[in-house]
Amino acid sequence: MDFLYLSESDPFVIDFDPRREIVSKDRFLNQAKKYISTDEKTLLYRQCLFSDILKISGLSDFLVSLHGKLTEYAPLMQYSPQADNNEERIHNVLYPTVYIELVQFICDSLSPMTEAVTSDSLKHLYDLAKRDMESVEYRRLVRYYEANLHTLRRIKSVTIGVNLDALYRPTEAGIVSLHEKTFRSGDLLDRIIKLDFEKDDFHCLAPLTVIDKKLGYRESQQINYALLKAMGRVLDSGLHHCSNRLLKYVKERLAAYFAWLDSLTFVVEAIRRIQIFRDKKIPLCFPQVSNDRSFFVESLYDSGLSRDMDKKGIVPNTVHLDDSVHCYILSGPNSGGKTVFLNSLAAAQYYFQLGMPIPAKSASLPICDAIYKISVEEQANADLVGRFEKECISLSEVLKKFTPNSLALIDEAFTSTAAAEAVPIAANFIYELCRLGGKCVFITHYHELSENQPKIRECGEQVGYLHTESQGERRSYAIRQGKAEKNSYAQNIAKKYGLLKD
């Protein structure tokens, strides 16, 4: 068990790909898509976790801190001893100390929250740590290490001494002393910025290098060996007397906690995304799982705009896609909010199937097995013939994979060819989608794409209409049910440039 609970029977959503506008421009969604689930139990499990995060003060800080500790300690779990040397000795000491610290940290942090916690993942994590803390083995480890633990953990820096010859060339170097605090840079500009002009024993006169960035592997290993050898001398002789059996136990117990790291990485990134919405006072809700194929979202905020703009500048939309309607044709003037609406719907479905809250007041969404978004932007770099062919290939792939549980979001398809050719092709595509079932929102500026087309007429009530609301030249960015007024776009543009009088 971990924070995500990915069921073994969950096939994952390989084709859940809202393409450029949603994924590659959003680092979080691009990395998180591997965690998308189609399992209702999994989604409810995660929703419960994020609900606790929203409600319980201090829980987000605990999870971020836990992630920091596990990330910092992760190299220890990847270490493979080569020989009986100082490095192995230090690592054998660190396994128990890290284990004791982790267990103590989790118990101390979660203990005050246990009555408020409802999620199974947090309960399981706390029970895991509590059982360890109450075990005979843990108490034995504490007895071994309690007196000496802080000696090792307090070491924050070392003083290196370098002997010079008559020409100030180094002849030998070694560890002079170990310290409980880090040294401060001696760089003059650094001290001016920090307004720190006092000098003491922990001001560096001339910084030498950052080991990870400047030194090669061999030099780093030489310094590492010297440091470990010096630290080994300060360890109490009883500190490393840990039997192989006990050491094996500690490594196994640590592995149980590090198994949570991958899922915790996602949770911490999700917390940062959620915090953006909360800071801007954008409402958040957990969608209910729709029993049919209907979509309902009240006051949906676009995820991208919410990250870049103030709440006052965003127009939320209430979305209702009926179960019986398989394809909604969305029309309206350019820059009226059609693409933003499509992106907001795709992102909401993404968040929902990650188990996260979505930026809306309330919602009911179905679980989709795939989402396909085809955009005119995807074909922008191709010539007209190549672009049209690329669109046909993309839309053909959608039809091959589309199921009654899929969602297709099509933005201005077939605009690279004349309306007389594009409209019948688009109408036939919509007809095929309706025949397969599922749900589609199809953005177009072609007024001819209506029930007057034979293929659209055959679909009957399986085709519905949406439009962007506008008042003359003014865009409201609101999405409404029903058809837009014919010729209104061209007339508004002509009036704007004085080519058509009222």
C-alpha positions as CSV (number, residue, x, y, z in Angstrom):
1,M,0.0,0.0,0.0
2,D,1.1,3.6,-0.7
3,F,-0.5,7.0,-1.3
4,L,-1.8,6.1,-4.7
5,Y,-3.1,2.6,-4.4
6,L,-2.7,1.5,-8.0
7,S,-4.8,-1.7,-8.4
8,E,-3.1,-4.6,-10.1
9,S,-6.2,-5.0,-12.3
10,D,-6.1,-1.3,-13.3
11,P,-5.0,-1.2,-17.0
12,F,-3.8,2.4,-16.8
13,V,-4.8,4.9,-19.5
14,I,-2.2,4.7,-22.2
15,D,-4.1,7.0,-24.6
16,F,-5.0,9.6,-22.0
17,D,-3.2,12.3,-23.9
18,P,-4.6,15.9,-24.2
19,R,-1.5,16.8,-26.3
20,R,0.4,20.0,-26.5
21,E,-2.0,22.5,-24.8
22,I,-2.5,20.4,-21.7
23,V,0.6,18.3,-21.2
24,S,3.8,19.6,-22.6
25,K,3.0,23.1,-21.4
26,D,2.3,21.8,-18.0
27,R,5.2,20.0,-16.3
28,F,3.0,18.6,-13.5
29,L,0.4,17.0,-15.8
30,N,3.1,15.7,-18.0
31,Q,4.9,13.9,-15.2
32,A,1.6,12.8,-13.4
33,K,0.0,11.1,-16.4
34,K,1.5,7.8,-15.5
35,Y,-0.6,7.8,-12.3
36,I,-3.9,8.3,-14.0
37,S,-6.4,5.5,-13.0
38,T,-9.6,4.1,-14.4
39,D,-10.4,2.3,-11.2
40,E,-13.2,3.9,-9.1
41,K,-11.9,2.4,-5.8
42,T,-8.4,3.9,-6.5
43,L,-9.9,7.4,-7.2
44,L,-12.0,7.4,-4.1
45,Y,-8.9,6.2,-2.1
46,R,-6.9,9.2,-3.4
47,Q,-9.8,11.7,-3.0
48,C,-9.9,10.8,0.7
49,L,-6.2,11.5,1.0
50,F,-6.5,14.9,-0.7
51,S,-9.6,15.7,1.3
52,D,-7.6,15.3,4.5
53,I,-4.8,17.5,3.0
54,L,-7.4,20.2,2.4
55,K,-8.9,20.0,5.8
56,I,-6.2,19.2,8.3
57,S,-3.8,22.0,9.2
58,G,-0.1,21.0,9.1
59,L,-0.7,17.8,7.0
60,S,0.7,19.3,3.8
61,D,3.8,20.5,5.7
62,F,4.3,17.0,7.1
63,L,4.1,15.3,3.7
64,V,6.5,17.8,2.1
65,S,9.0,17.3,5.0
66,L,8.7,13.6,4.8
67,H,9.3,13.7,1.1
68,G,12.4,15.8,1.8
69,K,13.8,13.3,4.3
70,L,13.1,10.3,2.1
71,T,14.7,12.0,-0.9
72,E,17.8,13.0,1.2
73,Y,18.2,9.4,2.5
74,A,17.5,7.7,-0.8
75,P,21.2,7.3,-1.8
76,L,21.7,5.3,1.4
77,M,19.2,2.7,0.2
78,Q,21.0,2.4,-3.1
79,Y,24.4,1.8,-1.5
80,S,26.1,-1.5,-2.0
81,P,29.2,-2.1,0.2
82,Q,32.3,-3.3,-1.6
83,A,34.6,-4.0,1.3
84,D,34.9,-3.8,5.1
85,N,36.1,-0.1,5.2
86,N,35.3,3.2,6.8
87,E,32.5,3.9,4.2
88,E,30.7,0.7,5.0
89,R,31.2,1.4,8.7
90,I,29.5,4.8,8.4
91,H,26.7,3.5,6.3
92,N,26.0,0.7,8.8
93,V,25.7,3.3,11.5
94,L,23.4,5.5,9.3
95,Y,20.9,2.7,8.6
96,P,19.7,2.5,12.2
97,T,20.0,6.2,12.8
98,V,17.9,7.1,9.7
99,Y,15.4,4.4,10.7
100,I,15.0,5.7,14.2
101,E,14.6,9.3,13.0
102,L,12.0,8.4,10.3
103,V,9.8,6.4,12.7
104,Q,10.0,9.1,15.4
105,F,9.2,11.8,12.9
106,I,6.2,10.1,11.4
107,C,4.8,9.2,14.8
108,D,5.4,12.6,16.3
109,S,3.9,14.4,13.3
110,L,0.8,12.2,12.7
111,S,-0.1,11.5,16.3
112,P,-1.9,14.8,16.9
113,M,-3.8,14.4,13.6
114,T,-5.0,10.8,14.0
115,E,-8.6,11.7,15.1
116,A,-9.1,14.0,12.1
117,V,-7.5,11.6,9.5
118,T,-9.9,9.7,7.4
119,S,-7.7,8.4,4.5
120,D,-6.6,4.8,4.6
121,S,-3.1,5.7,3.3
122,L,-2.3,8.1,6.2
123,K,-3.8,5.6,8.7
124,H,-1.6,2.8,7.3
125,L,1.5,5.0,7.3
126,Y,0.9,5.9,11.0
127,D,0.2,2.3,12.0
128,L,3.3,1.2,10.2
129,A,5.5,3.7,12.2
130,K,3.6,3.1,15.5
131,R,4.0,-0.7,15.3
132,D,7.7,-0.2,14.6
133,M,8.1,2.2,17.5
134,E,6.5,-0.3,19.9
135,S,8.5,-3.3,18.6
136,V,11.1,-5.0,20.7
137,E,13.7,-4.5,17.9
138,Y,13.1,-0.8,17.7
139,R,13.5,-0.4,21.5
140,R,16.7,-2.4,21.3
141,L,18.1,-0.2,18.6
142,V,17.2,2.9,20.6
143,R,19.2,1.5,23.5
144,Y,22.2,0.9,21.3
145,Y,22.1,4.3,19.7
146,E,20.4,6.8,22.0
147,A,23.6,7.9,23.7
148,N,25.6,8.3,20.5
149,L,23.0,9.2,17.9
150,H,23.3,12.9,18.3
151,T,27.1,12.8,18.2
152,L,27.0,11.7,14.6
153,R,24.0,13.7,13.4
154,R,25.4,16.9,14.8
155,I,28.4,16.9,12.4
156,K,27.7,19.7,9.9
157,S,31.2,20.7,8.7
158,V,34.9,19.9,8.9
159,T,38.0,21.9,9.1
160,I,40.6,20.9,6.6
161,G,44.3,21.7,7.3
162,V,46.8,22.1,4.5
163,N,50.6,22.3,5.1
164,L,52.6,24.4,2.7
165,D,56.2,24.4,1.7
166,A,58.4,27.5,1.3
167,L,56.8,28.4,-2.0
168,Y,53.3,28.0,-0.5
169,R,52.7,24.8,-2.4
170,P,50.5,22.2,-0.5
171,T,52.6,19.3,0.9
172,E,49.9,17.4,2.8
173,A,46.3,17.9,3.9
174,G,44.0,16.4,6.5
175,I,40.9,16.7,8.7
176,V,41.7,19.0,11.6
177,S,38.3,19.0,13.4
178,L,34.6,18.3,13.1
179,H,31.9,21.0,13.8
180,E,28.2,21.1,14.8
181,K,27.5,24.1,12.4
182,T,28.1,24.9,8.8
183,F,30.8,27.4,7.8
184,R,29.7,30.7,6.1
185,S,31.0,31.9,2.8
186,G,33.9,34.4,3.0
187,D,32.9,36.0,-0.3
188,L,32.7,39.8,0.2
189,L,29.7,40.3,-2.1
190,D,27.9,37.4,-0.3
191,R,28.5,39.1,3.0
192,I,27.3,42.5,1.7
193,I,24.1,40.9,0.5
194,K,23.5,39.2,3.8
195,L,24.6,42.4,5.7
196,D,27.0,40.2,7.7
197,F,30.4,41.8,8.2
198,E,31.6,40.0,11.3
199,K,34.3,37.5,11.0
200,D,34.8,34.5,13.2
201,D,36.2,31.0,13.0
202,F,33.4,29.9,10.7
203,H,33.9,32.4,8.0
204,C,35.7,31.0,5.0
205,L,38.5,33.2,3.8
206,A,38.4,31.9,0.2
207,P,35.9,29.2,-0.9
208,L,37.7,26.4,-2.7
209,T,35.0,24.5,-4.6
210,V,31.6,22.8,-4.5
211,I,32.5,19.2,-4.5
212,D,29.6,17.9,-6.6
213,K,30.1,20.4,-9.3
214,K,33.8,21.0,-9.6
215,L,35.7,17.9,-8.6
216,G,36.0,14.8,-10.6
217,Y,35.0,11.4,-9.4
218,R,38.5,10.4,-8.3
219,E,39.0,13.6,-6.3
220,S,35.6,13.4,-4.7
221,Q,36.3,9.8,-3.7
222,Q,39.6,10.9,-2.1
223,I,37.9,13.6,-0.1
224,N,35.1,11.3,0.8
225,Y,37.5,8.6,2.1
226,A,39.3,11.2,4.3
227,L,36.1,12.5,5.7
228,L,34.7,9.0,6.5
229,K,38.0,8.0,8.1
230,A,37.9,11.1,10.4
231,M,34.3,10.7,11.3
232,G,34.9,7.0,12.1
233,R,37.4,8.0,14.8
234,V,34.8,10.1,16.6
235,L,32.3,7.3,16.8
236,D,31.9,5.6,20.1
237,S,33.1,2.0,20.0
238,G,29.6,0.8,20.9
239,L,27.9,2.8,18.2
240,H,28.7,0.3,15.4
241,H,28.3,-2.9,17.3
242,C,25.2,-3.8,15.5
243,S,24.7,-7.5,14.7
244,N,24.2,-8.6,11.1
245,R,20.7,-9.9,12.0
246,L,19.7,-6.5,13.5
247,L,21.2,-4.6,10.6
248,K,19.3,-6.8,8.1
249,Y,16.1,-6.1,10.1
250,V,16.7,-2.3,9.9
251,K,17.2,-2.4,6.1
252,E,14.0,-4.3,5.6
253,R,12.0,-1.9,7.7
254,L,13.5,1.1,6.0
255,A,12.6,-0.4,2.6
256,A,8.9,-0.4,3.7
257,Y,9.1,3.4,4.1
258,F,11.0,4.1,1.0
259,A,8.4,2.2,-1.0
260,W,6.2,5.2,-0.4
261,L,8.6,7.7,-2.0
262,D,7.5,7.5,-5.6
263,S,3.8,8.0,-4.8
264,L,4.7,10.7,-2.2
265,T,6.6,12.6,-5.0
266,F,3.4,12.8,-6.9
267,V,1.4,13.9,-3.8
268,V,3.9,16.7,-3.0
269,E,3.7,18.0,-6.5
270,A,-0.1,17.8,-6.4
271,I,-0.1,19.7,-3.1
272,R,1.9,22.5,-4.8
273,R,-0.6,22.7,-7.6
274,I,-3.6,22.7,-5.2
275,Q,-2.0,25.4,-3.2
276,I,-1.9,27.7,-6.3
277,F,-5.7,27.4,-6.5
278,R,-6.2,27.9,-2.8
279,D,-4.0,31.0,-2.7
280,K,-6.1,32.5,-5.4
281,K,-9.3,31.5,-3.6
282,I,-10.5,29.4,-6.6
283,P,-13.1,26.8,-5.4
284,L,-12.1,23.2,-5.3
285,C,-14.3,20.1,-5.3
286,F,-14.1,16.3,-5.6
287,P,-16.2,15.1,-8.5
288,Q,-18.7,12.3,-7.9
289,V,-18.3,9.4,-10.2
290,S,-21.1,9.7,-12.8
291,N,-23.3,6.6,-13.1
292,D,-23.9,7.3,-16.8
293,R,-21.8,9.1,-19.5
294,S,-23.0,12.6,-18.5
295,F,-20.6,15.4,-17.5
296,F,-21.6,18.1,-15.1
297,V,-19.3,20.7,-13.7
298,E,-20.5,23.9,-11.9
299,S,-18.3,27.0,-12.2
300,L,-15.3,25.3,-13.8
301,Y,-12.1,27.4,-13.8
302,D,-9.5,26.8,-16.5
303,S,-6.4,25.3,-14.9
304,G,-3.9,27.2,-17.1
305,L,-5.5,30.6,-16.6
306,S,-5.9,30.0,-12.9
307,R,-2.1,29.6,-12.6
308,D,-1.3,32.7,-14.6
309,M,-4.1,35.1,-13.8
310,D,-6.0,36.6,-10.9
311,K,-9.3,35.0,-10.2
312,K,-11.2,38.1,-11.2
313,G,-9.9,37.8,-14.7
314,I,-11.2,34.3,-15.3
315,V,-14.7,33.4,-16.4
316,P,-15.9,30.1,-14.9
317,N,-18.2,27.9,-17.0
318,T,-21.0,25.5,-15.9
319,V,-20.8,22.5,-18.1
320,H,-23.5,19.9,-18.7
321,L,-23.0,17.3,-21.3
322,D,-26.0,15.0,-21.4
323,D,-25.7,11.2,-21.4
324,S,-27.8,10.7,-24.5
325,V,-25.8,13.2,-26.6
326,H,-22.6,11.7,-28.0
327,C,-21.3,14.8,-29.8
328,Y,-21.6,18.5,-29.0
329,I,-20.8,20.9,-31.8
330,L,-19.3,24.0,-30.3
331,S,-19.2,27.2,-32.4
332,G,-18.6,30.9,-31.8
333,P,-16.3,33.8,-32.8
334,N,-12.6,33.6,-32.7
335,S,-11.0,34.4,-29.3
336,G,-14.3,33.7,-27.7
337,G,-13.1,31.0,-25.2
338,K,-13.8,27.8,-27.2
339,T,-10.3,26.4,-26.9
340,V,-9.9,27.5,-23.3
341,F,-13.2,25.7,-22.5
342,L,-11.9,22.5,-24.2
343,N,-8.6,22.7,-22.3
344,S,-10.4,23.3,-18.9
345,L,-12.6,20.3,-19.5
346,A,-9.5,18.1,-20.4
347,A,-7.6,19.3,-17.3
348,A,-10.6,18.7,-15.0
349,Q,-10.8,15.1,-16.3
350,Y,-7.1,14.8,-15.8
351,Y,-7.3,16.0,-12.1
352,F,-10.3,13.8,-11.5
353,Q,-8.6,10.6,-12.7
354,L,-5.5,11.4,-10.7
355,G,-7.8,11.5,-7.6
356,M,-7.3,15.2,-7.1
357,P,-9.8,18.0,-6.5
358,I,-10.7,20.1,-9.6
359,P,-11.1,23.9,-9.8
360,A,-14.9,24.1,-9.6
361,K,-17.8,24.4,-7.2
362,S,-19.2,20.9,-7.8
363,A,-19.0,18.2,-10.4
364,S,-20.0,14.7,-11.5
365,L,-17.8,13.1,-14.1
366,P,-17.5,9.7,-15.7
367,I,-14.3,7.6,-15.7
368,C,-12.9,7.7,-19.2
369,D,-10.7,5.0,-20.6
370,A,-9.0,7.5,-22.9
371,I,-9.1,11.2,-23.9
372,Y,-8.2,12.4,-27.3
373,K,-7.5,16.0,-28.1
374,I,-6.9,17.0,-31.8
375,S,-6.0,20.6,-32.3
376,V,-5.3,22.8,-35.3
377,E,-2.1,23.8,-33.5
378,E,-0.8,20.3,-33.9
379,Q,-0.7,20.7,-37.7
380,A,0.6,24.3,-37.8
381,N,4.0,23.5,-39.2
382,A,2.8,21.4,-42.1
383,D,1.9,22.6,-45.6
384,L,-1.8,22.7,-46.5
385,V,-1.8,19.2,-48.1
386,G,0.4,17.7,-45.4
387,R,-1.6,19.3,-42.7
388,F,-4.9,18.0,-44.0
389,E,-3.5,14.5,-44.4
390,K,-2.1,14.6,-40.9
391,E,-5.5,15.6,-39.5
392,C,-7.1,12.7,-41.3
393,I,-4.5,10.3,-39.9
394,S,-5.0,11.6,-36.4
395,L,-8.8,11.4,-36.5
396,S,-8.7,8.0,-38.1
397,E,-6.6,6.7,-35.2
398,V,-9.2,8.2,-32.8
399,L,-12.0,6.2,-34.5
400,K,-9.9,3.0,-34.3
401,K,-9.5,3.3,-30.6
402,F,-12.7,5.1,-29.5
403,T,-15.0,3.3,-27.1
404,P,-18.3,4.2,-25.3
405,N,-16.1,5.3,-22.3
406,S,-13.8,7.6,-24.3
407,L,-13.7,11.4,-24.6
408,A,-12.7,13.2,-27.8
409,L,-12.0,16.9,-27.8
410,I,-11.6,18.2,-31.4
411,D,-10.5,21.8,-32.0
412,E,-11.1,23.2,-35.5
413,A,-10.5,20.1,-37.5
414,F,-10.3,20.3,-41.4
415,T,-9.7,24.1,-41.5
416,S,-6.9,23.5,-44.0
417,T,-9.3,22.7,-46.8
418,A,-12.3,24.5,-48.3
419,A,-15.7,24.4,-46.4
420,A,-17.4,22.5,-49.3
421,E,-14.9,19.6,-48.7
422,A,-14.4,20.0,-45.0
423,V,-18.0,20.0,-43.8
424,P,-19.1,16.6,-45.2
425,I,-15.9,15.0,-43.9
426,A,-16.4,16.5,-40.5
427,A,-20.1,15.4,-40.5
428,N,-19.1,11.8,-41.3
429,F,-16.5,11.8,-38.5
430,I,-19.2,13.0,-36.1
431,Y,-21.5,10.3,-37.4
432,E,-18.9,7.6,-36.8
433,L,-18.2,8.8,-33.2
434,C,-21.9,8.8,-32.4
435,R,-22.1,5.3,-33.8
436,L,-19.3,4.2,-31.5
437,G,-20.8,6.0,-28.4
438,G,-18.7,7.9,-25.9
439,K,-18.5,11.7,-25.7
440,C,-17.1,14.3,-28.1
441,V,-16.9,18.1,-28.1
442,F,-16.2,19.3,-31.7
443,I,-15.2,23.0,-32.1
444,T,-15.9,24.4,-35.6
445,H,-16.5,27.8,-37.3
446,Y,-18.4,26.1,-40.1
447,H,-22.1,27.1,-39.8
448,E,-22.9,24.5,-42.4
449,L,-22.1,21.7,-39.9
450,S,-25.6,21.3,-38.7
451,E,-28.6,18.9,-39.0
452,N,-28.8,20.0,-42.6
453,Q,-25.9,17.7,-43.3
454,P,-27.3,14.2,-44.0
455,K,-24.9,12.4,-41.7
456,I,-25.6,14.8,-38.9
457,R,-29.3,14.4,-39.5
458,E,-29.0,10.6,-39.2
459,C,-27.5,11.1,-35.7
460,G,-30.7,12.8,-34.5
461,E,-30.6,13.7,-30.8
462,Q,-27.2,12.1,-30.4
463,V,-25.8,15.5,-31.6
464,G,-26.2,18.6,-29.5
465,Y,-25.0,22.2,-29.8
466,L,-23.0,24.7,-27.7
467,H,-21.9,28.2,-28.5
468,T,-19.8,30.9,-27.0
469,E,-21.8,33.9,-25.8
470,S,-21.0,37.3,-27.2
471,Q,-22.6,40.8,-27.2
472,G,-21.6,42.4,-30.4
473,E,-17.8,42.7,-30.5
474,R,-17.6,42.0,-26.7
475,R,-16.6,38.4,-25.7
476,S,-18.1,37.1,-22.5
477,Y,-16.1,33.8,-22.7
478,A,-19.2,32.0,-21.4
479,I,-20.4,28.7,-23.0
480,R,-24.1,28.3,-23.5
481,Q,-26.4,25.5,-24.7
482,G,-27.8,25.7,-28.3
483,K,-26.7,27.0,-31.6
484,A,-25.0,30.4,-32.2
485,E,-26.7,32.9,-34.5
486,K,-25.7,32.4,-38.1
487,N,-23.4,35.0,-39.8
488,S,-23.0,36.9,-36.4
489,Y,-19.2,36.4,-36.5
490,A,-18.6,37.9,-40.0
491,Q,-21.1,40.7,-39.3
492,N,-19.4,41.7,-36.1
493,I,-15.9,41.7,-37.7
494,A,-17.2,43.7,-40.7
495,K,-18.9,46.3,-38.3
496,K,-15.7,46.6,-36.3
497,Y,-13.8,47.8,-39.4
498,G,-16.6,49.9,-40.8
499,L,-17.5,47.6,-43.7
500,L,-21.0,47.1,-42.5
501,K,-23.4,49.7,-41.1
502,D,-26.0,49.0,-38.4
